[in-house]
Amino acid sequence: MAKSLMNSENMIFPDESREIELVETIMLVEVGHTQFELVEEEIYRKADGKLIDTRIALTRKEWKYGRRVTVTAKHYPMSERDKAIGEMVTLTQWAIMETAQEKMTK
C-alpha cells in the first residue's frame, strides 16, 4: 500500500482560504499575443499566514476580448523542477512552430 505524504499540517481543504505568492519567475516566453510563464509559488493559509506548500506553476496569459486572461495549465511539485522546465520548453517550441506556420500561410 502506498504511503501518503500528506499530513494534517500540509493538507489543503477545498473550503480553506489560502493566499498564493509568486516567489520567482523561472521562465517567461512571449509568442505572438500569448505569454507562457513558469513560476515558483508559495501557498499560505490565509487565517494564520502559515506556509502550506511550495510548487511550480505553468501559466498561459493571452488577450481575449480586450482583457488579459490567465490560465494555470499545470502545477508541479518542487522536486519536478527539471521536468517542468522541459515541458515549458516543449510547449513554447510548439507555440513558436504554430505561429510560424500561421504567418507563412498568410
C-alpha positions as CSV (number, residue, x, y, z in Angstrom):
1,M,0.0,0.0,0.0
2,A,1.3,3.4,-0.9
3,K,2.2,5.7,2.0
4,S,0.7,9.2,1.7
5,L,3.0,12.2,2.0
6,M,0.1,14.4,3.1
7,N,-0.5,15.1,6.8
8,S,-2.8,17.4,8.7
9,E,-0.2,20.2,8.5
10,N,0.1,20.5,4.7
11,M,-3.3,19.2,3.7
12,I,-5.3,21.8,1.7
13,F,-9.0,21.5,2.1
14,P,-11.3,22.9,-0.6
15,D,-13.1,25.3,1.8
16,E,-9.9,26.7,3.3
17,S,-8.9,30.2,2.3
18,R,-5.3,30.5,1.1
19,E,-3.0,33.1,-0.3
20,I,-0.6,32.4,-3.2
21,E,2.5,34.5,-3.6
22,L,4.9,34.4,-6.6
23,V,8.4,33.8,-5.4
24,E,10.4,33.5,-8.6
25,T,9.8,33.7,-12.3
26,I,11.8,30.7,-13.7
27,M,11.0,31.3,-17.4
28,L,8.9,33.7,-19.4
29,V,8.3,33.3,-23.1
30,E,6.1,35.5,-25.3
31,V,4.8,34.2,-28.6
32,G,2.5,36.5,-30.5
33,H,-0.1,37.7,-28.1
34,T,0.4,34.9,-25.6
35,Q,2.8,34.7,-22.7
36,F,3.9,31.3,-21.2
37,E,5.3,31.6,-17.7
38,L,6.9,29.1,-15.3
39,V,6.8,30.4,-11.7
40,E,7.6,29.2,-8.3
41,E,4.7,29.8,-5.9
42,E,4.3,29.7,-2.1
43,I,0.9,28.9,-0.7
44,Y,0.0,30.3,2.7
45,R,-3.0,29.6,4.9
46,K,-4.9,32.9,4.9
47,A,-6.1,32.6,8.5
48,D,-2.7,32.4,10.2
49,G,-0.2,33.1,7.4
50,K,1.4,29.7,7.7
51,L,3.3,28.3,4.7
52,I,1.4,25.3,3.4
53,D,3.3,24.4,0.2
54,T,5.7,25.5,-2.4
55,R,5.1,24.5,-6.0
56,I,5.8,25.4,-9.6
57,A,3.0,26.6,-11.9
58,L,2.9,26.7,-15.7
59,T,0.6,29.5,-16.8
60,R,-0.6,30.9,-20.1
61,K,-1.6,34.6,-20.4
62,E,-3.4,35.8,-23.5
63,W,-5.6,38.7,-24.7
64,K,-9.2,37.7,-25.1
65,Y,-12.0,40.1,-25.8
66,G,-9.8,43.1,-24.8
67,R,-8.8,41.5,-21.4
68,R,-5.7,39.7,-20.3
69,V,-6.8,36.1,-19.3
70,T,-4.5,33.9,-17.2
71,V,-4.9,30.2,-17.2
72,T,-2.9,27.9,-15.0
73,A,-2.1,24.9,-17.1
74,K,-0.3,22.7,-14.7
75,H,1.2,22.5,-11.2
76,Y,4.4,20.6,-10.4
77,P,6.0,19.8,-7.0
78,M,9.4,21.4,-6.4
79,S,11.0,18.0,-6.8
80,E,10.0,18.0,-10.5
81,R,11.6,21.4,-11.4
82,D,13.6,20.0,-14.3
83,K,10.6,18.2,-15.7
84,A,8.6,21.5,-15.5
85,I,11.3,23.3,-17.4
86,G,11.5,20.6,-20.0
87,E,7.7,20.7,-20.6
88,M,7.8,24.6,-20.8
89,V,10.5,24.3,-23.5
90,T,8.4,21.8,-25.4
91,L,5.3,23.9,-25.1
92,T,6.9,27.1,-26.3
93,Q,8.6,25.4,-29.2
94,W,5.2,24.1,-30.3
95,A,3.7,27.6,-29.9
96,I,6.5,29.1,-32.0
97,M,6.0,26.5,-34.7
98,E,2.3,27.1,-34.8
99,T,2.7,30.8,-35.0
100,A,5.4,30.5,-37.8
101,Q,3.1,28.2,-39.8
102,E,0.2,30.6,-39.4
103,K,2.4,33.6,-40.6
104,M,3.7,31.6,-43.5
105,T,0.3,30.7,-44.9
106,K,-0.9,34.3,-44.9
